[in-house]
Each structure stands twice: as structure tokens, then as C-alpha cells.
């Protein structure tokens, strides 16, 4: 039984609003965001990311106390933010804490220039839904379905024959990314090597030649 739907500020608000409408449940703002803290999923170091979550969000306790809450986020990458937010909701007095991701499970690294985590850093990589739920600590976990997402996007523009969703399905649209490439890029990131400022650590060597 869900009592209230609460978004994780700010990009999840449209999804949370629509979900609350479809479920016929109240939509509430349960977090106040500190706009002077950066995106936690790209911050270096787990301890820094964990601390930054608490600095970034302040809980409105009255929206949680004694309620079963459905938290909605735009995506779950490492799981650091989700785990901390679930605990914050419990600390504020929530009875049950459910988590919904508007994006499918992020299971694979993006190699096309976005500085994404390695395979081992992705909470969904190689794990079942139940294993992810246990790590995050929520009472139930719901993800967007990747095929349903593709179908919904395709319905908005029927001229599309496909789109890049490699971080969800592991299919790299350029067709020249091998498993060895991904391993090499993972090793490079774990090793802490830095490219020049204009190049992501996960950018393929030939990506600057185009």
C-alpha cells in the first residue's frame, strides 16, 4: 500500500507526477535540494559521494513520518544516492520505502564520451533485481523496462529505427566496441589514468578522429 509518491529532485519530477496520477496517489515534495552540490554519480570516491548525498538533500520529515512512500528517481547508477536516500526516508519515520527508477537498470558502461562508472561500480551489473534491492535497502524496487522504454520513445517518432541505449542493453551502435575494449577502458579508469581535459576517460581512442 503506497500512501504518497515523492520525487528525488529534480529531474525525476515529471515521472513522479505522472506515476502519482496513474496510481491515484498524492504527490508530495519530500526533499529540498541544495543547488550548490554537484552531481553525486560523477564524484570521485564512494565516501565523497555518500557524504555529498546528505549535503545535497534535506528531508521534509512531515512527508515521511508514518507513511509508506514511493520514491522516484530518474535512474540508479552506482546505488550510492539511492541507498542514502532510502535511509534518510527511514530516519524521517517512513514505515515502508519503495524505490522506482524511471530508467532501466544501468548495467553497462557508456563508452561514447560520458564519464560513466566501470562495470564493477554499476550496482545493476551482474546482479538480480532482488540483489540490487538488498544493497539499496528499500522494501521494493521497480525499474523501467528497457523494451517498453524503446517502444514508448519510438511511438513518439515513428521515423526512428533505433537509438543508443548501450548502458541499458550493452548494444553499442557503432558496432566496433568489443568486450576487450570495455575491459581495457575499465582497467584504465580503475588505474586512475587521466586524458587531457577535453577527453573523457572512457572515450574510445578513435572517437576524436571523426
N, C-alpha and C positions, 0 to 999 in steps of 0.2 A: 504494500500500500504506500503510494507516494503522496506526501502532503504538499510539497512545494518543489518547483523547478528553479534552480539557481545557476546562473552562468558564471564561468570563470572569466573575469574581464580580460580583454574587451571583445575580442574577435569572435567569441562564441555566442554573443548575444542574439544574433539573428536565428541561429539554430535552436537556442534555448527558448526563444519566444515562440517559434513555430511548434516546437515539441510540446511546450506547455499548452498551446492551443489545441493540438491534436489529442493530447491526453485529457484535456479538460481540467487541468490543474493550475493553481495560482503560479504566476511568475513573480519572483522576488529577486531583488539585488541583495546578495548576502556578503559581498566583498567590496571594499573600497580600495582602488588601486593607487599606488604611489607611482606617478609617471616618471620619476627620476631614477628608477631602477631599470636596467636593460633587460633584454630577453634572456631568461634563465637557461634555455636549452642550448644556447651557443656560448655560455660562460665556461671558462676553463676550470676543471676541478669539481668533483662531486660535493665537497664541503662548501665551496663557494656558492654553488647552485642552490644547495639546501638552505643556507643562511639567507640567500637573496630572495627565496620564495616568501619567507616570513617578513622580510623588509618590504617586499613589493605589495603584499596584500594584507589588509586589515579586515578582521571579521566583524560583521554586524551580528552580535550574539543573539539578539532577539529573533532573527530569522531562522535560527537553527534549534534553539532550545526546545526539547520535547517533540521534535518533528522528524519524520522520515524524509530525507532530502535527496533529490536527484540533481547531482552536479553535472553540468555540461561544459566540456572543453572542446576547442577546435581540433585538437589532436593530442596524442600521447606519444612522446618520443623516447626519452630515457626513463620516464616514470617518476623522476625526482619531484617535479612540481605536483603531480597528481597525488603521490604518497603524502607529501607535506600538507596539501590542501585537505585531503581526507582526514588527516589527524587534527588539523585545525577545526574542521567541522565537528569532529567528536569532542574536542576540547570545549567547543562552544555549546555543547549539550545536545547534539543531534542523537536521536535514537538509532536510526539506520542511515547509512550513507551509501548511495548508489552513484556510480560514475558512468557517464555516456560520452563517447568520443564522436564528434561529427565527421572525423576522418577514419578510414580503415586502419588496421594495425600497421604501423611503420616498421616493416621487417627487414628492409634492405637500405644500404646507404645510397645517397644520390651522388653521382659522380660528375654531374654536369655543371659544377661551379658553386653549388650551395655547400657551405661548410657543415655538413651533417656528421653525426657520430659514426663510429665504426660499427660493424655487425655486433660485436660483443657489448657495446654500450646501449644498443637499442633494446628496450625492455621486451618487445614483442618478438625479437629474433629467436627462432628456435623454441619458442615457448607456447604452451596451450593457453587458452583463454583463462582457465582456472589458475594456472601458474602465475599469469600476469595479475589476476585479481588478488591473489595472496600477497604478491610483492607490494602492490599498491595499498592493500589493506581495506578495500571497500567491501560492502556486503554483496554487491552485484556489479558486473562490468558489462557494458554494451558498446559494441563498435559498429560503425557504419560498415556495410557490406561493400567490398570493392566492386563487384559486378553491378550491384544496384547503383552505386555511385556513377559508374561509367554509363549505365543506361539512362540515368537522370540527366547527366550532362549532355549526352548525345541527343536526347529528346529536345533540348533547348536549341540545338544547332544541328540539324539533320545533315548538313554538308560535311560534318566531321567524320572522318573514317577511323579515328583513333586519337589518343593523346598520351603524353608522357606521364606514367604512373609507376615508375620503377621502384620508388621507395615503398610502394604497397605490394606490387606483384613481382618485382625482380626482373621485369622485362625492359631492357634498355633499348630505346627506339632506334638508336644509330646502328645497332647490330654489330658493333665492333668492340663491345665490352665483354671480356671473358671473366670467368671466375678467378683466373690468375691475376687479372687487372685489379679486381676488387681486393684480393688478398694483399697485393703489393701496396695498394693505396691505404688499406687498413694498417699495415705494418709501418708505413711512412708516418701516418698520423700518430700511432702509438709511440713511435720513436721520437716524436716531438720535432721533426724537421719542419722548417718554415720556408715557404716560397717567398717571392717578392710580394709586396703589399697588394698588387693588383691581381694576384692569382690565388685561388683557394687551394688549401692543402689536398683537397680531393679532386682537383681538376685533372683530367687526363692530359698526358704530355702533348698530344696533337691538337688539343682543343683551342690553342691560341693561333693555330696556323690557318684557320678558316678565314 
